[in-house]
């Protein structure tokens, strides 16, 4: 059996090793894309000056709307608890477009788009620099499938050839020459990285083959059609011609799917419905919702215009007129939230302590009054959304927070070295055989 495993391991590694190296390298580069991009573009993700309070959400959305063409509308906003961060405002078009906005001034910082380096890494990782429907996608899928077989046969080879104790198999020698170092790195590196690389590969294949996606999700009792595998995750993995998918759009799509599959829990917790003792609906403490909006705008007189006054009388044309009310209730109910996303008639809150930004609690609200009308905790949402979130977090390594992302990064780097060290050992073995067959005279 050991000979069979060795031949399978070798003859799959030789043709596909270079592609596996490229996939692992590009994947490793994407692990910390968000952090590095924010360092490179602080003007986009951070405000120039943090003030005491941001503008009311509805007023801020009007400022953004006033800068847009008539054919483009504001469809959602994602709010960070960090006072120094800009807010992400999603737009109706182009597809998946969004802007970053200074919440204190209403100044548009720029468009949401990935850096050229990461754009290249993403295309390499998903389509081998080809198109999303071309041969590159198939090549990535086949190479990833071969990686699974190579990893499994590698472990089986090691298990059937246990001449050394486990402690020595896990050790890498740095003092016995390059051949020994490359051999140890290949064997020990494979042992260290196999579990993580298998998890990454098995989840990654759901983006490559529809038949695999159907079977994979079927094991969890979820239909592939409901799994919604359009892009490679919520924040960062999209096609060549698209900007990154906005959180507001992601929540809106998931919300609409959720509404068609399960009924919302309409029993809204009182501290959210009433705003911690405040009256819900159009009135609160004897002040109408319209009056609260007017008072908030008066505190920012530089942005109030007669045109805005007339627009507030037509809430059906501006779905965000009560988003400030919704934001206040949710931020009070979740004081340590990671993210609040609000769109027309729905909202989502990702509480502190949740590693996935897809694991938000969802709420319905009345767009005409801002009253919360329904809520669905993440644990009670439809199974497809939860399974999809789990698959994504396992693939990118965020399931355990920042620590598991670091582990995923190093596992991917080891994935880069495994084919290269394998090539080295194979070529060296071929040379040794040639030398033995034709010794020097």
N, C-alpha and C positions, 0 to 999 in steps of 0.2 A: 504493500500500500504506500509506503514511503516513497518509492520510485514513481508511482503514479501521481502522487501529490506534488512531487518535485517537478515532473514534466508539465503538469497543468500550470503550476506556479510560474515556471520559466517561460513557457511558450505563450502565455497570456501577458506576462510582464514585458517581454521584448517588444511586441508591436504597440502596446497601449501605454507603456510606462511613461513616455514623454508627454502624452496627453494627461495622464493622471498627475504628473508633476505640475503642469500648467493649471489644472483645475484646483489642486491643493494650494498652489501659490496664490492664485487670484482670490480664492476663498479666504486664505489667511489675511490678505491685504484688506478684505472687506470687513473683517471682524470689528475693527475700531474705526471704521469710516466716519461715524458720527462725531466722535471725539476729535479726530484729526481735522475734519472739515470745519468744525467750530473754531479750532485754533487758527486755521488758515483764513477763515472768514468771520472774524469777530464783529465786523460791521453789519453782518447779516443776522447774526443770532443774538447779539447783545445790544442793549440800548446805550446811547451816548451818556445819559445821565438818569439815574433812577430817582424818581420823585416820591412824595409821600403817598399819593394815590394815583392809579391809572385813570384814564377817562372812562366814563360809563361805556359798557360794551356796545350799546345801541348807537351812541354818539360816535364811537370809534369806527363802527361799521359804516356809518354814513359818510365819514371822512374818506374812508377807503373807496366806497361806492362812487363818490364824486370824482375820483381820479380814473375811473374805468370807462371804457366805451359803452355806449348805450346797449350794445348787445351782450355785455358781460355783467353778471350779477354776483353778489356775495352769497355763498351757499353755506358757510360754516366758519367757525373759529375754534382754534385750539389754544387754551390758556395754560401757561406754566405758573407754578407757585413762586418761582424765582423772580424776584423783583427786577433783576438785571437782564432778564431775557425778553426778546421780542415775542409777539404773538403771531401765530400762523393763521392766515385768513385764506380759506379755500374759495375758488372761483368756479363759475359755471362752465367756462371754457377759456382756453383750450383744455382738452381732456386732462384731468388730474393737475391742473395748474393751481398754484397758491403763491401768496406773497407773505413776507415777514414784515411786521408793522411795529413801530415803537408805540406801546400802549399809553405813553404819557403825552405824546405830541400828535399822534396820528400819522407821522411821517412813514412812508413806505421805504423800507430798507432795501428791498430787492426781491427778486424772484427765487423760488425754491428750485434749485437745480444742483446736481452733483458736480464735483470737480472733474476736469478732463481725465486725470489719472484714474479716478475711481470709475468713471464712465467706461474707460478701457478695461479695467479689471472686471467690471460687471459683465461686459460683453464677452470677455474671455471666459469667465466662469460659467456663463449660461449657454453661450452659443459659439464658443471658440472663435470669436470675432466675426461670426457670420450673422445671418438674420435669425429672427425668432421662429421662423418656420422652415429654415433651410437645413442643409446637411450638417451644419455646425451643431445644431441642437441634438440631432441624432448621434453625432460623434460624442458629445458630452454624455448623453444618456448611456450609450454602449460602454464608453470608457469607465463610467461610474459603476455600471453593472460588473464589469471585469474587475474593478477594484474590490468589490465585495468578495468575489471568488478568490482573488489573489490573497486577500487578508485571511480568509478562512483556510485556504490550503497552506498558507504560511504557518498558521497556528498548528494545524494538523501535522505538518512536517516537524515542528518543534516538539510536539507531544510524543511523536513516534520515534524521536531520536534524542531522548533525554540522557545524554552521556555526562552532562555537567549538572551540578545542583542548580536550583533556581537562582540562588544568590549570584553565582558566577554568570548565569545567562543574562542577568539584568545589569551586569557591570560592563562599563566601556573603558577599555584600556587606552591611556594617552601616552604610554611610555614604551610600547613594544613595536613601534613602526606604523606606517600608514596602512599597510594591508590589514593588520590586526585591528586598527582603529575603524576602518571602513566596514570590516566584517562585524565587529561588535555593534557599531551604530546601526547596521542593517537588522541584526537579530534583536538586540535590546530595544532599539527604537520601534521596531514592529510590535514587540510585546507591550511596550508602554502605550502606543497610540492605537492599537487595534480596536479596542472597545469604542473609543471616541470616533474613530474614522468610520467604523461600521454604522454607528448611529447617524453620523452626518450623511453617509452615502445612502443608507436605506430611506431616510427622510427626503434627501435631495432627489431621489428618483421619482418622487411624486410630481415633480415639475417637468419630468422628461417624457414619461409615457402614460397615456390615458388608461391603458389596460392595467398598468401597475398601480396607478392611483386608485382605480376602482377596487382592486383587490386589497390594497393597503388600508383604505378607509373602511372597506367592508369588514375587515377584522375587528373594527371598533363599532360596527353597527351603524356606519354613516355612509350615505350614498355619495358617490364621487361628484355628482351634479350639484349637490348641496355644499360640497367642500370648497367651491369657489376658488380654485387655483388659477387666478389670473396672473398675478405678479408674484415675485419672489419675496413675499413678506410685506409688512405694513409700511416701513419707513424708508427702505433703501434699495429694493431690488426691482427695477423696472426695465422696460424695453428700451431700445435705442432712441426712439423718437418721443418718449414720454418723460415728463418730469416725475419726480418721486410722488407716489400716491399720498395725498394729504390725509391726516388723521381724521378730519371731518368727513371726507368722502368715504373713507374706510368704515367709520362708525355708521354713516348713513346707509351704506350698502348692507352691512351686517344687520343693521336695525330693520331694514325692509325685509330681508330674508327671514329674520327672526319673527317678524309680525305675521308672515305667511305660514310659519311652521308651528309656532306656539303662541298661546294667548298670554299677554302680559299680566303680571300680578298687579291688579289695580288697587291693592291695599297699600297706599303710600304711607310710609312711616310719618308720624305726626310731626317730628322735628324737621322733616323736609317739606311736608305739605304746608305747614304753618310757618316755616322759617323761624323755628325756636320760639314759638309762642305768638308770632305775628299772624295776622289774618291773611289767608290765601285769597287767590282770585284777583279781582281788579282793585280791591281796597285793602289797606293795611294801616292800622293805627289811624283810621279816619282819613287817610290820604289816598286819593285815587292813583292808579298806576300811571295815568297820564300826567298827573301832577308831580309824581316822584321823578318821572323822566324830565319834566320841565325844570324842576329844581336842580337836578343833576346837571342839566345843560347850562343853567344860569351860572354854575360855579366854573364853567369853562366858556365864558362869554365870547372869547375870540373865535369859537367855532360855530356859534349859533347864527343862523340866517333866517330871513323870512321864508326862504324856500324850505328849510328844514321844518319850520313851524307848520307849513302847509302839508308837508309830507307826513308828519305825525298824525294827521287826521285821517290818513289812509293806511292803517296798519296792514290791510290785506295786501298792499303792494310792497311792503317792507316787512318780511317775516321776523326781522331781528329787533323790532321795537321793544320787546319784553325779554330779550336775552339777558339784560342786566339783572332782572328779577330772578331768573332761573339761575344765573351764576351766583348770586348772593345766597340763595337757599342751598345750593349744592356745596359751595365753599364753606358755609357754616356747618353743614352736616358732615363734611369731610375736611376738617381743618388741615390735615397733613396729606392732601391729595398730591398725586404725581402729575396728573393731567386732567383737565376738564375740556370736553369737546361738546360744542353746541351747534346744532343745525336746525333746520325748520321742523319744529314739532318733536324733536328728540334730542337727548343729551346723553353723555357718557362720562363717568368718573372712574379713573384708575386710582384706587386708594394706595396709600404708602404701604410698602412691604410686598407689593406684587411685582414680580420680575418682568412680566410681559405687559407691554402697553396695550395689548389686545384684550386683556382680562378686565375690562371695565364693567361696572354696574350701570345699567341703562335705565333711562327715565323717559316718560312721555310728558309733554306739557301742552297746554292750550295756547296756540300761537296768538290768539286774540286777547288773552288776559295774562299769560305767563304762569298760570296755575299748574302745578305738577299734578298730573292725572293718573299716572301709573308708574310702577317701578319693577324692575326685574334684576335681582342680584346676579352676578356672574355665574354662581353655582347653579342657578335655576334656569339659565338660558339654554337654548337648543344645543344638543350635543355636537352638532357639526361645527359650530363656532368654537367650542372648547377644544375639540380634537384638532381643528385647523390651527388654533393658537399654540397647542402643545407641539405639533409637528414643526411649526416655524421656530419656536424657541429652542427646541432640541437641535434643529439644523444649524442655527446661528450661535448656539452655545449660551444663550441668555437665560436658560431655565433655572440656573442657580445664582444669577446675578453677575457681578463683575468678575468674581473669581472663576466661574466656569467659562466665561469668555476668554480669560487668560489661558486656561487649560485648553480650550478649543483652538486658540491661536497656535500654541506650541504643538498640539496634535497635528494641525494642518501643516506646520513647518516640517514635522517629522514625516508627514505624508509626501512632502516635496523631496526629502532625502532618500526615502525608501527606493524609488525607481532608480535614482542616480547611483546609489551604492550598489544596488542590484546589478546595474549595467557594469559597474566597475568589477564586481566579483565574477560576473559571467565572462567578460573579456579576459580577465586575468586567468581564469580557468582554461579558456580556449588557448591562450598563449602557452600555458604550462603543458597542455596536451600536445601542442605542436612541437614544443621543445623536446618532450620525451620521445616523440615519434621520429624527430630528425635532430638528434644530438649533434653538436658541433664536432667537427673532425679535429 
